[in-house]
Amino acid sequence: MKKIKLHKGKKYSICSCGLSKTLSFCDNEHRDYNDKNGTNYKSVKVIAEETVSIDVNSSTWNIK
């Protein structure tokens, strides 16, 4: 699990594939992976209504 701070009005892309080099944020690594493996990973888009800190996690993330 990672704690991230989201700022009011800013759009974020959260990684769902686990391949991002900048977890918990998406860096579009899923695009090549999807093409090569026939998968359909997409980032999760979030727009913060207020500045908050949240905990995020995905079963695909390999966090130590």
PDB file of N, CA, C and O in Angstrom:
ATOM      1  N   MET A   1       0.836  -1.172   0.000  1.00  0.00           N
ATOM      2  CA  MET A   1       0.000   0.000   0.000  1.00  0.00           C
ATOM      3  C   MET A   1       0.885   1.241   0.000  1.00  0.00           C
ATOM      4  O   MET A   1       1.919   1.286   0.667  1.00  0.00           O
ATOM      5  N   LYS A   2       0.464   2.234  -0.753  1.00  0.00           N
ATOM      6  CA  LYS A   2       1.212   3.489  -0.820  1.00  0.00           C
ATOM      7  C   LYS A   2       0.286   4.638  -0.437  1.00  0.00           C
ATOM      8  O   LYS A   2      -0.892   4.648  -0.794  1.00  0.00           O
ATOM      9  N   LYS A   3       0.821   5.584   0.279  1.00  0.00           N
ATOM     10  CA  LYS A   3       0.085   6.800   0.621  1.00  0.00           C
ATOM     11  C   LYS A   3       0.509   7.883  -0.364  1.00  0.00           C
ATOM     12  O   LYS A   3       1.699   8.131  -0.564  1.00  0.00           O
ATOM     13  N   ILE A   4      -0.485   8.523  -0.975  1.00  0.00           N
ATOM     14  CA  ILE A   4      -0.196   9.603  -1.909  1.00  0.00           C
ATOM     15  C   ILE A   4      -1.039  10.822  -1.558  1.00  0.00           C
ATOM     16  O   ILE A   4      -2.124  10.704  -0.988  1.00  0.00           O
ATOM     17  N   LYS A   5      -0.529  11.976  -1.905  1.00  0.00           N
ATOM     18  CA  LYS A   5      -1.256  13.222  -1.682  1.00  0.00           C
ATOM     19  C   LYS A   5      -1.808  13.698  -3.018  1.00  0.00           C
ATOM     20  O   LYS A   5      -1.081  13.817  -4.004  1.00  0.00           O
ATOM     21  N   LEU A   6      -3.103  13.966  -3.030  1.00  0.00           N
ATOM     22  CA  LEU A   6      -3.779  14.474  -4.213  1.00  0.00           C
ATOM     23  C   LEU A   6      -4.150  15.931  -3.962  1.00  0.00           C
ATOM     24  O   LEU A   6      -4.650  16.276  -2.891  1.00  0.00           O
ATOM     25  N   HIS A   7      -3.905  16.776  -4.947  1.00  0.00           N
ATOM     26  CA  HIS A   7      -4.173  18.205  -4.804  1.00  0.00           C
ATOM     27  C   HIS A   7      -5.473  18.581  -5.514  1.00  0.00           C
ATOM     28  O   HIS A   7      -5.755  18.110  -6.616  1.00  0.00           O
ATOM     29  N   LYS A   8      -6.235  19.415  -4.877  1.00  0.00           N
ATOM     30  CA  LYS A   8      -7.549  19.836  -5.370  1.00  0.00           C
ATOM     31  C   LYS A   8      -7.487  20.270  -6.835  1.00  0.00           C
ATOM     32  O   LYS A   8      -6.661  21.094  -7.228  1.00  0.00           O
ATOM     33  N   GLY A   9      -8.395  19.683  -7.633  1.00  0.00           N
ATOM     34  CA  GLY A   9      -8.532  20.059  -9.031  1.00  0.00           C
ATOM     35  C   GLY A   9      -7.544  19.424  -9.987  1.00  0.00           C
ATOM     36  O   GLY A   9      -7.673  19.596 -11.199  1.00  0.00           O
ATOM     37  N   LYS A  10      -6.566  18.698  -9.486  1.00  0.00           N
ATOM     38  CA  LYS A  10      -5.555  18.086 -10.349  1.00  0.00           C
ATOM     39  C   LYS A  10      -5.991  16.674 -10.753  1.00  0.00           C
ATOM     40  O   LYS A  10      -6.591  15.949  -9.959  1.00  0.00           O
ATOM     41  N   LYS A  11      -5.681  16.297 -11.997  1.00  0.00           N
ATOM     42  CA  LYS A  11      -6.022  14.972 -12.515  1.00  0.00           C
ATOM     43  C   LYS A  11      -4.834  14.038 -12.336  1.00  0.00           C
ATOM     44  O   LYS A  11      -3.696  14.404 -12.630  1.00  0.00           O
ATOM     45  N   TYR A  12      -5.106  12.830 -11.851  1.00  0.00           N
ATOM     46  CA  TYR A  12      -4.068  11.828 -11.619  1.00  0.00           C
ATOM     47  C   TYR A  12      -4.421  10.546 -12.364  1.00  0.00           C
ATOM     48  O   TYR A  12      -5.595  10.225 -12.550  1.00  0.00           O
ATOM     49  N   SER A  13      -3.394   9.822 -12.787  1.00  0.00           N
ATOM     50  CA  SER A  13      -3.555   8.496 -13.378  1.00  0.00           C
ATOM     51  C   SER A  13      -2.856   7.508 -12.461  1.00  0.00           C
ATOM     52  O   SER A  13      -1.643   7.578 -12.262  1.00  0.00           O
ATOM     53  N   ILE A  14      -3.632   6.588 -11.905  1.00  0.00           N
ATOM     54  CA  ILE A  14      -3.115   5.598 -10.968  1.00  0.00           C
ATOM     55  C   ILE A  14      -2.871   4.289 -11.722  1.00  0.00           C
ATOM     56  O   ILE A  14      -3.715   3.850 -12.503  1.00  0.00           O
ATOM     57  N   CYS A  15      -1.731   3.679 -11.487  1.00  0.00           N
ATOM     58  CA  CYS A  15      -1.352   2.433 -12.159  1.00  0.00           C
ATOM     59  C   CYS A  15      -2.252   1.276 -11.728  1.00  0.00           C
ATOM     60  O   CYS A  15      -2.527   1.102 -10.541  1.00  0.00           O
ATOM     61  N   SER A  16      -2.703   0.492 -12.699  1.00  0.00           N
ATOM     62  CA  SER A  16      -3.464  -0.716 -12.387  1.00  0.00           C
ATOM     63  C   SER A  16      -2.742  -1.984 -12.837  1.00  0.00           C
ATOM     64  O   SER A  16      -3.158  -3.088 -12.484  1.00  0.00           O
ATOM     65  N   CYS A  17      -1.662  -1.839 -13.615  1.00  0.00           N
ATOM     66  CA  CYS A  17      -0.991  -3.019 -14.173  1.00  0.00           C
ATOM     67  C   CYS A  17       0.181  -3.509 -13.329  1.00  0.00           C
ATOM     68  O   CYS A  17       0.554  -4.681 -13.397  1.00  0.00           O
ATOM     69  N   GLY A  18       0.758  -2.617 -12.536  1.00  0.00           N
ATOM     70  CA  GLY A  18       1.902  -2.997 -11.712  1.00  0.00           C
ATOM     71  C   GLY A  18       3.246  -2.851 -12.397  1.00  0.00           C
ATOM     72  O   GLY A  18       4.272  -3.166 -11.793  1.00  0.00           O
ATOM     73  N   LEU A  19       3.276  -2.387 -13.631  1.00  0.00           N
ATOM     74  CA  LEU A  19       4.524  -2.282 -14.387  1.00  0.00           C
ATOM     75  C   LEU A  19       5.177  -0.905 -14.311  1.00  0.00           C
ATOM     76  O   LEU A  19       6.323  -0.742 -14.730  1.00  0.00           O
ATOM     77  N   SER A  20       4.470   0.075 -13.786  1.00  0.00           N
ATOM     78  CA  SER A  20       4.972   1.447 -13.739  1.00  0.00           C
ATOM     79  C   SER A  20       6.259   1.549 -12.933  1.00  0.00           C
ATOM     80  O   SER A  20       6.414   0.911 -11.892  1.00  0.00           O
ATOM     81  N   LYS A  21       7.164   2.354 -13.431  1.00  0.00           N
ATOM     82  CA  LYS A  21       8.409   2.617 -12.704  1.00  0.00           C
ATOM     83  C   LYS A  21       8.200   3.706 -11.654  1.00  0.00           C
ATOM     84  O   LYS A  21       9.089   3.984 -10.850  1.00  0.00           O
ATOM     85  N   THR A  22       7.008   4.322 -11.669  1.00  0.00           N
ATOM     86  CA  THR A  22       6.691   5.409 -10.747  1.00  0.00           C
ATOM     87  C   THR A  22       5.455   5.091  -9.904  1.00  0.00           C
ATOM     88  O   THR A  22       4.633   5.972  -9.653  1.00  0.00           O
ATOM     89  N   LEU A  23       5.322   3.834  -9.465  1.00  0.00           N
ATOM     90  CA  LEU A  23       4.158   3.452  -8.653  1.00  0.00           C
ATOM     91  C   LEU A  23       3.983   4.435  -7.520  1.00  0.00           C
ATOM     92  O   LEU A  23       4.963   4.808  -6.877  1.00  0.00           O
ATOM     93  N   SER A  24       2.868   4.828  -7.279  1.00  0.00           N
ATOM     94  CA  SER A  24       1.545   4.373  -7.629  1.00  0.00           C
ATOM     95  C   SER A  24       0.953   5.052  -8.852  1.00  0.00           C
ATOM     96  O   SER A  24      -0.200   4.804  -9.207  1.00  0.00           O
ATOM     97  N   PHE A  25       1.728   5.897  -9.488  1.00  0.00           N
ATOM     98  CA  PHE A  25       1.239   6.627 -10.652  1.00  0.00           C
ATOM     99  C   PHE A  25       1.563   5.880 -11.946  1.00  0.00           C
ATOM    100  O   PHE A  25       2.571   5.182 -12.048  1.00  0.00           O
ATOM    101  N   CYS A  26       0.683   6.046 -12.923  1.00  0.00           N
ATOM    102  CA  CYS A  26       0.844   5.398 -14.223  1.00  0.00           C
ATOM    103  C   CYS A  26       1.901   6.117 -15.058  1.00  0.00           C
ATOM    104  O   CYS A  26       1.945   7.347 -15.094  1.00  0.00           O
ATOM    105  N   ASP A  27       2.753   5.337 -15.729  1.00  0.00           N
ATOM    106  CA  ASP A  27       3.708   5.906 -16.693  1.00  0.00           C
ATOM    107  C   ASP A  27       3.507   5.286 -18.079  1.00  0.00           C
ATOM    108  O   ASP A  27       4.391   5.354 -18.933  1.00  0.00           O
ATOM    109  N   ASN A  28       2.338   4.685 -18.288  1.00  0.00           N
ATOM    110  CA  ASN A  28       1.903   4.103 -19.566  1.00  0.00           C
ATOM    111  C   ASN A  28       2.664   2.851 -19.991  1.00  0.00           C
ATOM    112  O   ASN A  28       2.629   2.484 -21.165  1.00  0.00           O
ATOM    113  N   GLU A  29       3.347   2.194 -19.068  1.00  0.00           N
ATOM    114  CA  GLU A  29       4.021   0.926 -19.380  1.00  0.00           C
ATOM    115  C   GLU A  29       3.018  -0.131 -19.842  1.00  0.00           C
ATOM    116  O   GLU A  29       3.390  -1.060 -20.559  1.00  0.00           O
ATOM    117  N   HIS A  30       1.761  -0.001 -19.443  1.00  0.00           N
ATOM    118  CA  HIS A  30       0.735  -0.975 -19.801  1.00  0.00           C
ATOM    119  C   HIS A  30       0.472  -1.027 -21.304  1.00  0.00           C
ATOM    120  O   HIS A  30       0.017  -2.053 -21.809  1.00  0.00           O
ATOM    121  N   ARG A  31       0.745   0.035 -22.013  1.00  0.00           N
ATOM    122  CA  ARG A  31       0.433   0.076 -23.447  1.00  0.00           C
ATOM    123  C   ARG A  31       1.211  -0.972 -24.236  1.00  0.00           C
ATOM    124  O   ARG A  31       0.616  -1.731 -25.000  1.00  0.00           O
ATOM    125  N   ASP A  32       2.523  -1.025 -24.067  1.00  0.00           N
ATOM    126  CA  ASP A  32       3.327  -2.052 -24.746  1.00  0.00           C
ATOM    127  C   ASP A  32       2.960  -3.439 -24.243  1.00  0.00           C
ATOM    128  O   ASP A  32       2.857  -4.382 -25.027  1.00  0.00           O
ATOM    129  N   TYR A  33       2.761  -3.564 -22.925  1.00  0.00           N
ATOM    130  CA  TYR A  33       2.397  -4.861 -22.343  1.00  0.00           C
ATOM    131  C   TYR A  33       1.076  -5.359 -22.935  1.00  0.00           C
ATOM    132  O   TYR A  33       0.959  -6.532 -23.289  1.00  0.00           O
ATOM    133  N   ASN A  34       0.095  -4.484 -23.042  1.00  0.00           N
ATOM    134  CA  ASN A  34      -1.193  -4.869 -23.631  1.00  0.00           C
ATOM    135  C   ASN A  34      -1.021  -5.344 -25.067  1.00  0.00           C
ATOM    136  O   ASN A  34      -1.604  -6.355 -25.456  1.00  0.00           O
ATOM    137  N   ASP A  35      -0.225  -4.626 -25.862  1.00  0.00           N
ATOM    138  CA  ASP A  35      -0.001  -5.001 -27.262  1.00  0.00           C
ATOM    139  C   ASP A  35       0.658  -6.370 -27.382  1.00  0.00           C
ATOM    140  O   ASP A  35       0.288  -7.166 -28.245  1.00  0.00           O
ATOM    141  N   LYS A  36       1.622  -6.643 -26.526  1.00  0.00           N
ATOM    142  CA  LYS A  36       2.376  -7.897 -26.602  1.00  0.00           C
ATOM    143  C   LYS A  36       1.636  -9.080 -26.004  1.00  0.00           C
ATOM    144  O   LYS A  36       1.874 -10.220 -26.403  1.00  0.00           O
ATOM    145  N   ASN A  37       0.732  -8.828 -25.042  1.00  0.00           N
ATOM    146  CA  ASN A  37       0.112  -9.918 -24.292  1.00  0.00           C
ATOM    147  C   ASN A  37      -1.401 -10.018 -24.449  1.00  0.00           C
ATOM    148  O   ASN A  37      -2.030 -10.871 -23.823  1.00  0.00           O
ATOM    149  N   GLY A  38      -1.988  -9.168 -25.267  1.00  0.00           N
ATOM    150  CA  GLY A  38      -3.427  -9.223 -25.491  1.00  0.00           C
ATOM    151  C   GLY A  38      -4.249  -8.877 -24.255  1.00  0.00           C
ATOM    152  O   GLY A  38      -5.382  -9.335 -24.110  1.00  0.00           O
ATOM    153  N   THR A  39      -3.681  -8.076 -23.372  1.00  0.00           N
ATOM    154  CA  THR A  39      -4.398  -7.667 -22.162  1.00  0.00           C
ATOM    155  C   THR A  39      -5.006  -6.284 -22.372  1.00  0.00           C
ATOM    156  O   THR A  39      -4.807  -5.657 -23.413  1.00  0.00           O
ATOM    157  N   ASN A  40      -5.743  -5.820 -21.376  1.00  0.00           N
ATOM    158  CA  ASN A  40      -6.452  -4.552 -21.509  1.00  0.00           C
ATOM    159  C   ASN A  40      -6.296  -3.679 -20.268  1.00  0.00           C
ATOM    160  O   ASN A  40      -7.266  -3.091 -19.789  1.00  0.00           O
ATOM    161  N   TYR A  41      -5.068  -3.597 -19.749  1.00  0.00           N
ATOM    162  CA  TYR A  41      -4.839  -2.744 -18.583  1.00  0.00           C
ATOM    163  C   TYR A  41      -5.028  -1.284 -18.963  1.00  0.00           C
ATOM    164  O   TYR A  41      -4.675  -0.865 -20.065  1.00  0.00           O
ATOM    165  N   LYS A  42      -5.589  -0.513 -18.034  1.00  0.00           N
ATOM    166  CA  LYS A  42      -5.762   0.929 -18.197  1.00  0.00           C
ATOM    167  C   LYS A  42      -5.451   1.582 -16.866  1.00  0.00           C
ATOM    168  O   LYS A  42      -5.556   0.947 -15.817  1.00  0.00           O
ATOM    169  N   SER A  43      -5.075   2.830 -16.905  1.00  0.00           N
ATOM    170  CA  SER A  43      -4.874   3.555 -15.652  1.00  0.00           C
ATOM    171  C   SER A  43      -6.229   3.959 -15.082  1.00  0.00           C
ATOM    172  O   SER A  43      -7.224   4.052 -15.801  1.00  0.00           O
ATOM    173  N   VAL A  44      -6.242   4.193 -13.783  1.00  0.00           N
ATOM    174  CA  VAL A  44      -7.442   4.665 -13.096  1.00  0.00           C
ATOM    175  C   VAL A  44      -7.313   6.182 -12.973  1.00  0.00           C
ATOM    176  O   VAL A  44      -6.373   6.683 -12.356  1.00  0.00           O
ATOM    177  N   LYS A  45      -8.255   6.903 -13.560  1.00  0.00           N
ATOM    178  CA  LYS A  45      -8.211   8.368 -13.541  1.00  0.00           C
ATOM    179  C   LYS A  45      -8.929   8.894 -12.302  1.00  0.00           C
ATOM    180  O   LYS A  45     -10.026   8.447 -11.967  1.00  0.00           O
ATOM    181  N   VAL A  46      -8.289   9.855 -11.628  1.00  0.00           N
ATOM    182  CA  VAL A  46      -8.844  10.462 -10.420  1.00  0.00           C
ATOM    183  C   VAL A  46      -8.657  11.972 -10.508  1.00  0.00           C
ATOM    184  O   VAL A  46      -7.573  12.451 -10.841  1.00  0.00           O
ATOM    185  N   ILE A  47      -9.710  12.713 -10.209  1.00  0.00           N
ATOM    186  CA  ILE A  47      -9.610  14.168 -10.063  1.00  0.00           C
ATOM    187  C   ILE A  47     -10.026  14.494  -8.637  1.00  0.00           C
ATOM    188  O   ILE A  47     -11.151  14.214  -8.223  1.00  0.00           O
ATOM    189  N   ALA A  48      -9.108  15.085  -7.899  1.00  0.00           N
ATOM    190  CA  ALA A  48      -9.366  15.366  -6.488  1.00  0.00           C
ATOM    191  C   ALA A  48     -10.300  16.567  -6.341  1.00  0.00           C
ATOM    192  O   ALA A  48     -10.068  17.623  -6.931  1.00  0.00           O
ATOM    193  N   GLU A  49     -11.359  16.392  -5.546  1.00  0.00           N
ATOM    194  CA  GLU A  49     -12.278  17.494  -5.265  1.00  0.00           C
ATOM    195  C   GLU A  49     -11.736  18.399  -4.170  1.00  0.00           C
ATOM    196  O   GLU A  49     -12.158  19.547  -4.035  1.00  0.00           O
ATOM    197  N   GLU A  50     -10.803  17.875  -3.394  1.00  0.00           N
ATOM    198  CA  GLU A  50     -10.113  18.652  -2.369  1.00  0.00           C
ATOM    199  C   GLU A  50      -8.739  18.040  -2.177  1.00  0.00           C
ATOM    200  O   GLU A  50      -8.504  16.913  -2.614  1.00  0.00           O
ATOM    201  N   THR A  51      -7.836  18.747  -1.543  1.00  0.00           N
ATOM    202  CA  THR A  51      -6.500  18.216  -1.290  1.00  0.00           C
ATOM    203  C   THR A  51      -6.591  17.201  -0.158  1.00  0.00           C
ATOM    204  O   THR A  51      -7.021  17.523   0.950  1.00  0.00           O
ATOM    205  N   VAL A  52      -6.178  15.967  -0.455  1.00  0.00           N
ATOM    206  CA  VAL A  52      -6.275  14.875   0.515  1.00  0.00           C
ATOM    207  C   VAL A  52      -5.086  13.935   0.363  1.00  0.00           C
ATOM    208  O   VAL A  52      -4.416  13.920  -0.670  1.00  0.00           O
ATOM    209  N   SER A  53      -4.837  13.154   1.403  1.00  0.00           N
ATOM    210  CA  SER A  53      -3.893  12.039   1.332  1.00  0.00           C
ATOM    211  C   SER A  53      -4.713  10.765   1.354  1.00  0.00           C
ATOM    212  O   SER A  53      -5.616  10.609   2.175  1.00  0.00           O
ATOM    213  N   ILE A  54      -4.391   9.852   0.444  1.00  0.00           N
ATOM    214  CA  ILE A  54      -5.125   8.591   0.377  1.00  0.00           C
ATOM    215  C   ILE A  54      -4.144   7.424   0.337  1.00  0.00           C
ATOM    216  O   ILE A  54      -2.983   7.586  -0.038  1.00  0.00           O
ATOM    217  N   ASP A  55      -4.623   6.257   0.725  1.00  0.00           N
ATOM    218  CA  ASP A  55      -3.878   5.013   0.595  1.00  0.00           C
ATOM    219  C   ASP A  55      -4.371   4.310  -0.656  1.00  0.00           C
ATOM    220  O   ASP A  55      -5.578   4.173  -0.854  1.00  0.00           O
ATOM    221  N   VAL A  56      -3.451   3.861  -1.504  1.00  0.00           N
ATOM    222  CA  VAL A  56      -3.821   3.127  -2.711  1.00  0.00           C
ATOM    223  C   VAL A  56      -3.053   1.817  -2.765  1.00  0.00           C
ATOM    224  O   VAL A  56      -1.931   1.710  -2.270  1.00  0.00           O
ATOM    225  N   ASN A  57      -3.686   0.822  -3.378  1.00  0.00           N
ATOM    226  CA  ASN A  57      -3.073  -0.492  -3.482  1.00  0.00           C
ATOM    227  C   ASN A  57      -3.677  -1.225  -4.674  1.00  0.00           C
ATOM    228  O   ASN A  57      -4.807  -0.948  -5.077  1.00  0.00           O
ATOM    229  N   SER A  58      -2.932  -2.142  -5.221  1.00  0.00           N
ATOM    230  CA  SER A  58      -3.417  -2.998  -6.298  1.00  0.00           C
ATOM    231  C   SER A  58      -2.788  -4.374  -6.142  1.00  0.00           C
ATOM    232  O   SER A  58      -1.619  -4.492  -5.775  1.00  0.00           O
ATOM    233  N   SER A  59      -3.556  -5.397  -6.417  1.00  0.00           N
ATOM    234  CA  SER A  59      -3.024  -6.761  -6.315  1.00  0.00           C
ATOM    235  C   SER A  59      -1.944  -7.021  -7.360  1.00  0.00           C
ATOM    236  O   SER A  59      -1.203  -7.997  -7.242  1.00  0.00           O
ATOM    237  N   THR A  60      -1.836  -6.171  -8.379  1.00  0.00           N
ATOM    238  CA  THR A  60      -0.812  -6.352  -9.413  1.00  0.00           C
ATOM    239  C   THR A  60       0.514  -5.697  -9.051  1.00  0.00           C
ATOM    240  O   THR A  60       1.516  -5.935  -9.726  1.00  0.00           O
ATOM    241  N   TRP A  61       0.545  -4.883  -8.007  1.00  0.00           N
ATOM    242  CA  TRP A  61       1.775  -4.201  -7.608  1.00  0.00           C
ATOM    243  C   TRP A  61       2.669  -5.135  -6.823  1.00  0.00           C
ATOM    244  O   TRP A  61       2.200  -5.861  -5.946  1.00  0.00           O
ATOM    245  N   ASN A  62       3.935  -5.119  -7.128  1.00  0.00           N
ATOM    246  CA  ASN A  62       4.918  -5.912  -6.392  1.00  0.00           C
ATOM    247  C   ASN A  62       5.722  -4.958  -5.507  1.00  0.00           C
ATOM    248  O   ASN A  62       6.856  -4.599  -5.824  1.00  0.00           O
ATOM    249  N   ILE A  63       5.109  -4.558  -4.393  1.00  0.00           N
ATOM    250  CA  ILE A  63       5.738  -3.606  -3.478  1.00  0.00           C
ATOM    251  C   ILE A  63       6.352  -4.368  -2.319  1.00  0.00           C
ATOM    252  O   ILE A  63       5.713  -5.224  -1.707  1.00  0.00           O
ATOM    253  N   LYS A  64       7.595  -4.045  -2.030  1.00  0.00           N
ATOM    254  CA  LYS A  64       8.280  -4.719  -0.929  1.00  0.00           C
ATOM    255  C   LYS A  64       8.313  -3.838   0.282  1.00  0.00           C
ATOM    256  O   LYS A  64       8.850  -4.232   1.317  1.00  0.00           O
TER     257      LYS A  64
END
